[in-house]
Each structure stands twice: as structure tokens, then as C-alpha cells.
Amino acid sequence: MKHRWELLSVVILLFSRTDGQNLVPNHSFEDANLCEHNEKCSPSAWFYVTKNLSAGYFQYGTVASDGSRWLNIVTGSKLGIARQYWQTMLLHHLEKGKKYTISFSLHGWDTDPNLNDIGFYFSSHFHFLPIVDTMMVPDNYVSFLDAKVKEGKNHWFKITKEYTAQDDYQFLMIGNFSKRDYQQIARKRAFASVYMCVRIDDINISPVDKIDCASCQQLSDSLYSLKLRHSSAIAEEQIDIDTISNPYVAKIDTLILNGIYFSTGSYRINNPDEIERFRSRFERPNIRQIKIVGYTDDVGTVADNLTLSEQRAKEVSDIISSKFAIPKSLLDVSGKGITTDNLQKSKNRRVEIFIYLNQSQ
């Protein structure tokens, strides 16, 4: 078949170790969240990345790999619509340097699925994006082009790969992280429908070496209890990790400093006194680390904006350090360059701060 995988080098084998301690809550998507509109619009413990929406959670059409539900993810479109991503919090954080077995079932739409169209992204926090900009291209996402593949029943394919954790990540996002936008993908591949999709089911992430997961059920219950799916409060404030009980991970307090203004092309803060409003957040005794991430609007070159975003983060870092007597050793500064998250360019010229708190205090 013309579109069958497009990867001849993949070894068609099934990795034998797919059981064990699965760290993915609601891994087969069978449990449906009953949201604030009293509708089963999303799988329990999973969250849609685009603000105020949830799309692609089905119980009809394609027979599920196991059970009756699965997730549909748009991976290409002749209309160039926004991408779809889903995310959850793992029941135990990944431990840097340790090995894990990742497996899941994959199904195509009108054609066999393409492994270029699905990736996993592990990170330290939830992500929420506006409708107008959902194309994420992280450098460190997990690709499955080198995975082991076996075709199962009803045209589902079992995908399996061993992964070594790059950091102590707690959050998982799934979707298409390729650098091509939807319309570029559509032009490259000939497919009959307006949309090209993959369907995913039965996600399993298991440590090769057994871990202590005594509190995994408690964390799962906390995730299931989050019912809001359409409120703008979720998108603006992100999910408050302090409401999720997990003894293995430091609490994270997230500040999105949209009230801190920069002029175009400048890293000097126009209203530095605004940071004073958050004094109580920076003077807590149990701060373990503070990550400061800078962003820019899309005026100028990519290289210049990357430098500018780093300068903005450093400027905020210097102010926080001097104003609240925080040691520089606790401050981790980085710049992400251009973002178009907001329609107003001034809101894209921002700094995000993640305050990691020790659980024991």
C-alpha cells in the first residue's frame, strides 16, 4: 500500500514486556469525565491542550483496540486547522537516567497510520494554549520512528519502544510534534478526506525496574476529581498542581506575568514594581528552585528573539534576586524565543515563572 508506514527500516516485532507498573492514568480512555456541562466530553485524568475545548474523544466508528473508547488526533488537514494534543499527569514521576517501556496501540483513518505523526512529550508542568496557536515543536519529544511495531486485529498496530528518562518528568503530552504544519503535511501526502488522523489507545509507560507506587492510586483519584473542561479559569491559571496530592513531586507554583510589560525589541521592564505584588510567593521558606522563562512576539528574526527572550528572563531574575534576597543558585533562567500564544503582541512579550516548593515544609 502506498502509504503503509513510509518507514521500511522498522523491525516488525512485539516487545514482550508490556505489563508491569503502568504510570498512565486511564490508559485505555474507558473512564469518561463528566464535565461541568454534565457531558462525557473527555477521558478522566486527561486534559485537552487548546483553551476551552475538548475534541476527539469517541466511542463509535472504529472498533477500539481494547474496550470501547479511544482518542482521535488530527495530524494533517487541507484546511490547516489547529493541532490537537492531549495531556495527563503520570502516577509517578520519571526518574532521570532510568529506563521505561513505552507502548500504545495506533490506528489510521483512510490509510495506515504514519509514525511521523505521533510523539510523546514529557515535561515538568501542564500546558494550555489558545485556539489560534497549538503547533508545538519541542526539541526533546519522543519519536517512534525507531519503535518496534506489530499489526494486530482490526488494523490496530502495537507500538513499543524503550525510553531512558532525560529528567524527572511528571507530565505527558501526546500529539503530532513535527515541524511541518497541517497544510504542508497534507500537500506531501495524498489522502481522500479533508483531515488526516491517527487514533490512539492503551498507552502504557512502565519502569523496567520496579518502583514504589504506594501513592499512585491517591494521585489517580486526585486527577479524576478535576471536572472542569470548558472554564476559562483552567486555561488562564493552568491546573493548580497544589490541588493534586503527590508526595513524590515538589509542588509547583506557576506565575504567568502578563502584567509585566516590555517594549518591542527591549528587555527592560516598563513596570518593574508589578513584581512587588507577588512578594508573598517569593518569600516562602520552602522554595527549592525557581525557573524563569522568557518569550517574545514575532517581530524580528528568530535568532534575535531567542537572545531577547533570554535577556528578559535574566532581567526578571535579577530583580527577583535583589528584591527578595533569593540566591542566584536557586534561579534557573532560559529563553524560548518567539511565541504567538496571544493575539495581542504585548502579551506574547512575557515571562513565565515556575516556583518549585519542597513538599516537606
Secondary structure, DSSP 8 states (H G I E B T S, - for coil): -TTS-S-TT------S---S----TTTT--SEEE-TTS-EEEETTEEESBTT----EESSSS--SSSS-EEEEEEEESS-----EEEEE-SS---TT-EEEEEEEEEESSS---GGG-EEEEESS---B-TT------TT-EE-TT-EEEE-GGG-EEEEEEEE-SS---EEEEE---SS-HHHHHHHS--SSSEEEEEEEEEEEEESS----TTHHHHHHHHHT---SS-HHHHHH---GGGS--TTS-EEEEEEETTS-B-TT--SBS-GGGGGGGHHHHS-TTEEEEEEEEEE-SSS-HHHHHHHHHHHHHHHHHHHHHHHT--GGGEEEEEEEE---SSSHHHHS-EEEEEEE-TT-
